């Protein structure tokens, strides 16, 4: 009887050890199999977010088109609308868009340890480079290019505007052969009152090269209406524009022009419109390459 009790005790201990061992093995299985599934799901979500955001950023500044494009690409990669969040402008920047793809992984072995599932979110942020090239640092506010291709920029228009803007920087300022103006319009175009006569020489450098140039313009429909939408949501008369008013990018087009005459004294550019691009809806010259090589990029 004593021997039987000892055997029974040993069997019980062996069973306990076996159960403990199996639990440990299940834990290792959870680490290797379940965590492997998590890694695969995370990678799939990140790839979907990256693809969606890079497709969407090309549609900016048209936010509606950008959001639709992001969701279409996410869906093509296995993430329906309900699992996708799109934010643009992102971080207060109309050039940026953020896409988040959400998913949930059901554990298999880890359930033994009390873990049912894990929620995952993969984020991607992309930024579209501003228009960069021989875009003159002005905005056409009054000449309807659809009725007469001959337009004049940097001229005085009501109420005292000289079609000057603040949204530009001069690239290669010390080299007349490669100098150009880099214009940023995606966050709106801020108007600057006064003649801004400090860039006459730089404009002359561009003129002397004899190449076609680009210039921002209010669209023909906006010019004809006499009213323009500002970034703050205000619809104002063109004759009531004030210093530092910011024109909403939805109101703009990009004009490719022949720069055929320049009044260095009177500060006027005489241009002939060759083509029009609806940049508000992502339309750009098909053969255009920014001088600095920028287009769009993942930034997070």
C-alpha positions in Angstrom: 0.0 0.0 0.0 2.9 2.4 0.8 4.5 1.7 -2.5 1.2 2.4 -4.3 0.9 5.7 -2.5 4.4 6.7 -3.5 3.8 5.8 -7.1 0.6 7.7 -7.1 2.3 10.8 -5.6 5.1 10.5 -8.2 2.6 10.3 -11.0 0.8 13.3 -9.7 4.0 15.3 -9.6 4.9 14.1 -13.2 1.5 15.2 -14.4 1.9 18.6 -12.8 5.3 18.9 -14.4 3.9 17.9 -17.7 1.1 20.4 -17.5 3.6 23.1 -16.5 5.8 22.1 -19.4 2.9 22.2 -21.9 2.0 25.6 -20.6 5.5 26.9 -21.2 5.6 25.3 -24.6 2.3 26.9 -25.5 3.8 30.2 -24.3 6.7 29.7 -26.7 4.3 28.8 -29.5 2.4 32.0 -28.8 5.6 34.0 -29.0 6.7 32.4 -32.3 3.4 31.9 -34.1 1.1 34.6 -32.8 3.7 37.2 -32.7 4.8 36.2 -36.1 1.2 36.8 -37.3 1.3 40.2 -35.7 4.5 41.1 -37.5 3.0 40.0 -40.8 -0.2 42.0 -40.2 1.7 45.1 -39.2 3.9 44.9 -42.3 0.8 44.5 -44.5 -0.9 47.5 -42.9 2.2 49.6 -43.2 2.6 48.7 -46.9 -1.0 49.6 -47.5 -0.7 52.9 -45.7 2.5 53.8 -47.6 0.9 53.0 -51.0 -2.2 54.9 -50.1 -0.5 58.0 -48.9 1.9 58.2 -51.9 -1.0 57.9 -54.3 -3.1 60.4 -52.4 -0.4 63.1 -52.1 -0.3 63.5 -55.9 -3.9 64.7 -55.7 -3.2 67.6 -53.4 -4.2 70.4 -53.0 -7.6 68.8 -54.0 -8.5 67.3 -50.6 -11.6 65.5 -51.8 -9.6 63.7 -54.6 -6.7 63.0 -52.2 -9.0 61.3 -49.6 -10.8 59.3 -52.3 -7.5 58.1 -53.8 -6.1 57.1 -50.4 -9.1 55.0 -49.6 -9.1 53.4 -53.1 -5.5 52.3 -52.7 -6.0 51.1 -49.2 -9.0 49.1 -50.3 -7.0 47.5 -53.1 -4.5 46.4 -50.4 -7.2 44.8 -48.2 -8.3 47.7 -46.0 -11.9 48.8 -46.4 -13.1 52.4 -45.6 -14.0 51.5 -42.1 -10.4 50.6 -41.3 -8.8 53.7 -42.9 -8.4 57.2 -41.6 -7.2 60.0 -43.8 -6.2 63.5 -42.6 -5.4 66.5 -44.8 -4.3 69.1 -44.2 -2.1 67.4 -41.7 -0.3 69.2 -38.9 -1.7 72.4 -40.3 0.1 71.9 -43.6 -2.0 71.6 -46.8 1.0 70.0 -48.5 0.8 67.0 -46.1 -1.5 64.1 -45.8 -1.7 61.2 -43.3 -3.1 57.8 -43.8 -3.8 55.3 -41.0 -4.7 51.7 -41.7 -6.2 49.8 -38.7 -6.4 46.0 -38.3 -6.9 43.5 -35.5 -5.1 40.1 -35.1 -6.8 37.3 -33.3 -4.4 35.3 -31.2 -4.3 31.4 -31.5 -2.0 30.0 -28.8 -1.8 33.2 -26.7 -5.4 32.7 -25.7 -4.1 30.0 -23.3 -2.3 32.8 -21.5 -5.4 35.1 -21.4 -4.7 37.2 -24.5 -7.5 37.3 -27.1 -6.3 39.8 -29.8 -4.3 42.9 -30.5 -5.3 46.1 -32.4 -2.7 47.5 -34.8 -2.4 50.8 -36.5 0.1 51.7 -39.3 0.6 55.3 -40.2 2.2 57.1 -43.1 2.6 60.8 -43.8 3.6 62.2 -47.2 4.4 65.7 -48.3 3.9 67.2 -51.7 6.6 69.6 -52.8 5.4 73.0 -53.8 5.5 74.1 -57.4 9.2 75.0 -58.1 10.6 76.4 -61.3 10.5 79.6 -63.4 7.2 80.5 -61.7 7.3 84.2 -61.5 6.6 85.6 -58.0 3.4 87.3 -58.9 -0.3 86.4 -59.4 -2.5 87.5 -62.3 -5.6 89.1 -60.7 -7.3 90.9 -63.6 -6.5 89.7 -67.1 -8.8 87.1 -68.5 -6.4 84.9 -70.4 -9.2 83.0 -72.1 -10.4 86.1 -73.9 -7.0 87.6 -74.7 -3.8 85.6 -74.4 -1.7 88.7 -74.0 -1.6 89.5 -70.2 0.5 91.8 -68.1 1.8 90.9 -64.7 3.3 93.1 -61.9 1.0 95.9 -62.9 -1.2 98.1 -60.7 -4.7 96.8 -60.3 -7.5 97.9 -58.0 -7.4 98.6 -55.1 -3.6 99.3 -55.2 -2.4 95.8 -55.8 0.7 95.2 -57.9 0.0 91.5 -58.2 2.8 90.7 -55.8 2.9 87.8 -53.4 4.9 86.7 -50.3 5.0 82.9 -51.1 8.3 82.6 -52.8 12.1 82.2 -52.3 14.9 82.9 -54.7 17.0 79.9 -55.6 20.6 80.4 -56.7 20.4 84.2 -56.3 24.0 84.8 -57.2 23.9 82.9 -60.5 21.9 84.7 -63.3 22.1 81.5 -65.4 20.4 79.2 -62.9 18.4 81.6 -60.7 14.7 80.8 -60.3 11.8 81.5 -58.1 10.3 78.7 -56.0 6.7 79.5 -55.4 4.6 77.8 -52.7 0.8 78.0 -53.3 -0.5 74.9 -51.4 -1.1 76.8 -48.2 -2.7 79.7 -50.1 -1.1 82.7 -51.8 -0.6 85.7 -49.6 -0.9 89.0 -51.3 1.6 91.8 -50.8 0.7 95.4 -51.3 3.1 97.8 -52.9 5.4 97.5 -55.9 8.0 95.2 -54.3 10.7 96.7 -56.5 13.6 94.7 -54.9 13.5 91.8 -57.3 13.7 93.7 -60.6 17.2 92.4 -61.4 16.2 88.8 -60.6 13.2 89.0 -62.8 15.4 90.4 -65.5 17.7 87.4 -65.3 14.8 85.1 -66.0 13.7 87.3 -68.9 17.2 87.3 -70.4 17.2 83.5 -70.7 14.3 83.7 -73.2 12.5 80.6 -71.9 8.8 80.1 -71.3 7.9 80.9 -67.8 5.0 79.9 -65.4 2.9 82.3 -63.4 0.0 81.8 -61.0 -3.3 83.3 -61.9 -6.8 83.4 -60.6 -8.9 81.2 -62.8 -10.9 82.7 -65.6 -14.1 81.9 -63.8 -12.9 83.7 -60.7 -11.8 86.8 -62.6 -15.1 87.0 -64.4 -17.1 86.6 -61.2 -15.2 89.5 -59.6 -15.0 87.6 -56.3 -12.4 85.4 -54.8 -12.4 82.8 -52.0 -9.8 83.4 -49.2 -8.3 80.8 -47.0 -10.4 81.9 -44.0 -13.6 81.0 -46.0 -14.4 84.6 -46.9 -15.7 85.4 -50.4 -14.5 88.9 -51.1 -14.6 91.2 -54.1 -11.4 91.5 -56.1 -11.6 95.2 -55.6 -11.6 94.8 -51.8 -8.5 92.7 -51.5 -6.2 93.8 -48.6 -2.6 93.4 -47.7 -1.8 89.8 -46.5 -5.2 88.4 -47.7 -4.5 84.7 -48.5 -6.1 83.4 -51.7 -7.4 79.8 -51.4 -5.5 77.5 -53.8 -8.8 76.3 -55.2 -9.1 79.6 -57.0 -5.8 79.3 -58.9 -4.5 78.0 -62.2 -0.9 77.9 -63.5 -0.2 79.6 -66.8 2.7 78.7 -69.1 3.7 81.9 -70.9 6.0 83.3 -73.4 7.9 86.1 -71.6 8.3 88.4 -74.6 8.9 91.8 -73.0 10.0 93.3 -69.7 9.8 96.8 -68.5 12.7 97.1 -66.1 11.7 100.6 -65.2 7.9 100.2 -64.9 8.2 96.7 -63.4 5.8 95.0 -65.8 6.0 91.6 -67.4 4.4 91.2 -70.8 3.3 87.6 -71.3 1.5 85.5 -73.9 -0.4 82.6 -72.4 0.6 79.3 -74.1 -1.2 76.8 -71.8 -3.3 76.6 -68.6 -3.0 73.9 -65.9 -5.7 73.3 -63.3 -3.3 72.9 -60.3 -6.2 73.0 -57.9 -7.1 69.5 -59.2 -3.5 68.2 -59.5 -2.9 69.1 -63.2 0.6 70.0 -64.1 2.7 70.3 -67.3 3.3 66.7 -68.4 7.0 67.3 -69.2 7.8 69.5 -66.2 10.6 68.5 -63.8 11.2 70.8 -60.8 14.8 72.2 -60.9 15.4 70.9 -57.4 14.1 67.4 -58.3 11.3 67.6 -55.7 7.9 66.1 -56.2 6.5 64.2 -53.2 7.9 62.1 -50.4 7.1 60.1 -47.3 7.9 62.1 -44.2 6.7 59.8 -41.5 
